[in-house]
Amino acid sequence: QWLPVVAQYQLEFWTAGNKLGQVRDDYYWQSTGEQAFYLPWNTCQPTPASGDCLTLLANYNLTSEAFVMDPHRLTVKNCTQWAPHICQTPLQVFKTQLCLNTSAFFEAKIPV
């Protein structure tokens, strides 16, 4: 549920999902090599002929009153198409330290 808040008007993002060279219609997470079993597909998807990679795509309606986006769902695309990307990673907490120098100071972020 964080995606509509963080990227309110961004319609599409690359994910780490792709076929990893497989001929079948199975998709894998490139970051782990694990097969992707939960795939919330967009309407009329998957269409393997469209490509080998997965994007999160939000359908939208534009009216005179509002711009309304549907939730992002997976869509098969050609891997060379441009789109911003998102990554799933564990949350890392940092603390900020001040580093003094003779002519300046710097802030350093140290993993906790």
Secondary structure, 3 states (H helix, E strand, C coil): CCHHHHCCCCCEEEEEEECCCCCCCCCEECCCCCECCCCCECCCCCCHHHCCEEEEECCEEECCCCEEECCCEEEEECCCCCCCECCCCCCCCEEEEEEECCCCEEEEEEEC
